[in-house]
Amino acid sequence: MKWIAALAGLALASAVHAADAPKFQVDARWPKPLPNNWIMGQAAGVAVDAQDHVWVVQRPRTLTDDEKAASFNPPRTKCCVPAPPVMVFDSEGNLLKAWGGKGEGYDWPSNEHGIYIDAKGFVWLAGNGENDGQILKFTREGKFVMQIGKPGSQTDSKDTTRLGRPANMTVDIAANEVYVADGYYNHRIIVFDSETGAFKRMWGAYGKPPTDERMGAYNPDAPPSQQFANPVHCVRIAKDGLVYVCDRQNDRIQVFRKDGSFVKEMFIEKTTLANGSVWDLEIWNDPKQTFLINADGANNEVRTLLRESGEVVGRFGRNGRMAGDFHWIHNLALDSKGNIYTTEVDNGKRAQKFLLVGNMVLKKRTAK
């Protein structure tokens, strides 16, 4: 009867984890109305910096003529005009600053996608437009620092001189390395020097060399795909050195060491078809980084997963228009208090805040 006792122990452990999992409720007052008659387009990325300021990258060019009617000459209606692509809010929802767009010395993406603030305060941006093949690095004030890659005709996942419609990135500040989820055209994680832009290494699914071989449509009953599907949508690094990759269309998280060696994979809502279940991840900031927070834009919910196993121990959200609902939730980020910020694309076109409910002890933010 030992196996019965073991199963009972596992069930008890799951119950404890579920009871201890963080819980959230929407803050419908966040953000506050935008100034300057501005309106937000598709919100394609969100990040939180060391000051708990919330950075949103949005797509002004996705606004309909009706939404941006005041920008025409003459104005068609009283509201509105497109906001700048990069918008920074405080925890109360006040807009602190906004910048971005075309400028000297760099190629602004044709379709904004993904934002990351590294531990030195630099702002990283990606883009997944048809010809986008670059990521950009700026100061907090929007001064251009560096571009890695270049726009143009797409090549393949072996090309180390450019990217292939990259989705997002994260920085290992101690190693001066930027990891890129690449992406909507390529099928890889690629790592560059975050100071010089020099290529360091890359890998595909299971840590194998990346390949662009055409694979069939995702089938939850088939053997797992030996290749990342498009898009490779996020990459995150835990403090223990494990690297988590969103293989969105394949409904899975693959886990690696920093050298690209494969550790394991975890399937999340494996029967999800549509456009996949693993859109974004954040790592919970308790001392053990116990949980992963998973954004799912197909099922339009946020899930809390055990980082060790991928077991779902909490969830919130549904498809809808009310506060707390989602339509194509695309990204999420956590502040130092455990609050969640989300962004939505397609015609969701908004950012939301979800307050951590209850008391949890979180670890002070440290450089990754």
N, C-alpha and C positions, 0 to 999 in steps of 0.2 A: 504493500500500500504506500510505499515511499513516493511513487509517482503522483498519487493523489495529494499527498502533503506538499510536494513540490509545486503542483498546479495551484493549490490553495495559497501557497506563499507568493507565487507570481501574481495571482489575482489580488491579494492583499497589497502587494507592492504597487500594482497599477492603481488601486483605489487610493492609496496614500498619495501617489504622484498626482492623480487627478484632483484630489482635495487640495493639494499644495499648489496647483497650477495657478498662474495669475489670471485675474478676471478683469474685464474692461467694460466701460460704458461710454457712449458717444458724448462729446462735448459739442452740442449743436451751436454754441456761440463762437466757435473757432473755425476759420479765421474771421476777423472783423472785415466789414466792407472795404473794398479796395479804394484808394484815392484816385484822383485824376481821371475819373470816369473809365478806369481800366476794367478789363474783363479777362479772365483766364481761359486759355484754350485747353487742349488735352494736356493733362498733368502727367509727365512721363518720367518723373524721378523725384525722390525726396531723400534728404540726408539731414542729420542733426550734428552740429559741431560741439566743441568742448564747452561753449557758453550756453548750450541748449537752445541755440537759434536754429530755426527750421528752414532749410534750403529746399526750394522747389524749382525744378526746371520744367517749363511748360512750352507748348507749341503755338505761338501766336498765329501761324499760318493755317492752323486747323479751324479757326473761327469761321463761321458762315457769314455771308454778307449781312444777314439779319442780325447776328450777334455783334458785329463790328460796324453797324450802320452809321454811327456818329463819326467814323473815320473818313467817310467819303466827302468830297467837295462838289456840291454842298452836302452837309450832313443830311442823311435820310431820316434819322430819328435822334432823340436826345442821347441815347445810350447805344453803344459803348465804343471804346477804342482798345486795341490790343495792348496788353501789358507787356513789358520786356520779358525775355525768356527766363532769366534767373531772378527769383524773388526770395527775399529773406524775411522771415517772420520771427517775432519773439514768442515765448510760450503763452502769452495772452492773446495772440492772434494779430498783433499790430504789425503792419508792414514796415520794416526797417530800411530796406533799400532794394533796388532792382536795377539790373543791368543786363548786357549781353546782346548778341547779334553780330553782324558783319563788322570787321575791323581790319586794321593794317597788320600784316605779318602772319595771319593764320586763316584757316578755312573753316568758317562756322558751318556746322552740319546742316544739311538740308532738311533733316527731321530730328529734332532733339530727342535724346534717349539716355537717361541715366545721369546721376550726379553723385559725387562722393567728395567728402571733405576729409583730408588726411590730418594726422596728428600735428603737423606743422601749420595747419590752417590753409593749405592750398586747396583750390577748388578744381575738381576734375570733371570733365563733361564728355559724353559720348554721343554718337548719332547713328541712326539706322536707316537713313535715306538710301535710295537706290544706288547712289554712287558714293556714299559715305564710306571712308576707310581710315578714319583718324579719331584720335582722342585728343583733348585739349586740356592744358593746365593753366590756371589763372591764380592771381592773388585774390583775397577776399573782396577787394575793391574792384575787381574785374580787369586788372592789368594782365596782359598776356605774358606767359612765362615759357611755354613749350608746347609743341605739337608732335605727336608720334603718329606716323602714317600719313596718308594723303588721300584725297578723293579721286575718283576716276572710275574707269571700268573695273569691275570686280575680277579678281584673279583666282586664287585657290587657297586652301588651308596650309600650303607649304610655303607661301610667300611671307617672309619675315620683314619686308620693307613697308608693308601696309596691313591694315585690318580689313575685315569683310563685314561691314554693317555691324559694328560692335554695340553691345547692349549696355554693359555696365563694367565697373572696375572697382578694385579695392587696393589699398596700399599697405604693404608691410614696411612700416617706417624704420624699423631697426635694421632691415636688410637693404633699404632704399630700393624696393622693388614694387612695381605696379602690376597687378594681375588683371587681365582683361577677359571678360566673357565675350568671346568672338565667334559667333554672334548670330545674326540673321542670315548671313550668307556662308560664312565659314563655320567649321565644326570643331572648335578647340578652345582651350585656355592657353593664353600666351602671356609671357612675363617679360617685362622690360625694366631696365634701370630707371627708377623714377626721377633721377637727377639729370641723366644724359639722354635717355630714350633708347639706349643700346639694347638690342635683343639679347635675352638671356636663355630662355627655354620655352617649350610648348608641349602640349599633349592633348590627346583626344580621349574618348570614353575608355574606361578601364586602364588609363595611363598609357595607352598605345599611341603610336604616331598618328596624328590626325589624318583623316581621309575624307574625301568628298564623294565617295561612292554613293550612288542613289539607293536609298533604302525604301522599302514599302511603307505604307501608312501605318501608324501605330496600331497595334493589335494587342490588347491586354492578355489574350490567351496564348500569344506567340512567345517564343524564347526572347529574353531581353535583347534589345538592339545593341550591336557591338559598336555603334557610332552615336555620338551626340546628334540629336535632331535639331533642326532650326526652330526656334532660336535657343542658343546657349545663353540663358537670360540673366544669370547672376553668378557672382563668385564672392565668398565670404571666408575670412580666416579667423579661427578660434585662437584663444591664447595658448592652447596646448599644441598649436602648429598645424592642426587639421584644416584642410581646405574644402569648403562645401560649395558644390556647383549645382545650379538649377538647370536640369535638363528638362525644360518645360513640357515639350510635346510628348516626351516619353514618361511623364508622370513620376519622375524620380529625382532624388538627390544622390549624386555620387560624391564620395568622400575620398580625399587624397592627402598625401603628405606634400610638403612644399616642393619636393623634387619631382612631383608628378606621379609618384608610385601610388597605385590604387589601394584603398583600404576596404571600402564596402560601398553598397548602395542601399537606398531605402525607397520603396515605392509609396507614394502618397495618393490616396483616392485613385487607385490603379485603374478603375473602369472608366475614368473620365476620358472622353473623346474630345470633341470641340477643339480648343486650342491649348489643352494641357492644364495640369493642376499646380505646377511648381513655378510660379511667376517670380517670386522674390523670397528672400530669407533674411532674417536678422537673428543674431545670437543674443540670448538673454544674458544680462550682465550681473547675475549673482556670482559668488565666488567660483562655483563649479561650472558656470555657464550651462546650466541644466537643460534649458529649453532652446528650441528653434521656433521662431515665429514665422509662419508661412503665409504669404499672400497668394490667393488662387483666383485669378480673373475669369476663369471659366465657370466655376461654381459660385464665385463672388462671395467668398468668405475668408476670414483670417483664422488660422489654426495655430494652436500651441502644440508642439511636438516634443517628445523626449529626445534630446540630442543624441543619446546613446543608441536608441532603437528606431526612432521615427514614429513611435506610437502616438496617436492623437489623444491628448488629455484635455483639450479645450478648444472651443471654436465660437465665432460670432460672425454675423453678417448674412445677407442674402441679396439676391438680385432685386434692385428697386431704386427709387428716387428719394426716399425719405432720409432724414439724418440717421446715420448708422447703417443704411443700406449701401450697396455698391453696384456700379455698372462698369465692368472691366477694371477691377482694382489691379493696379499695375505694379506698384512699389509700396514699401513701408519702411519706416525708420523708428528707432527708439530713442527717447531722451534719458537723462540720468535718473529720472524718477520712475522710469518704467512705462511712461505714456507712449502710445503708438500714434504715429502720423502716417496717413495713407494718401495715395494719389490715384486718379482714375483717368483712363484714356477713352478712346472711341467717343461717344457723346456724354460720358460721365463728366469730364472737364472740371474736376474739383479736387481740393485737398480737404481731409478731415482729421480730427483729433479724437483719440479714444483714451479716456483717463483710466489709469490703473486703480482698481477698487481694492481697498484693504491695505494692510501693512506688510511690506516685503522688504527685506534687507538686501540692497543692491551694492555692488562693488563700485568704488569710485572709478571713473573712466581713466584708463591709462593708455599709453601709446601702444599700437599693435605692431 
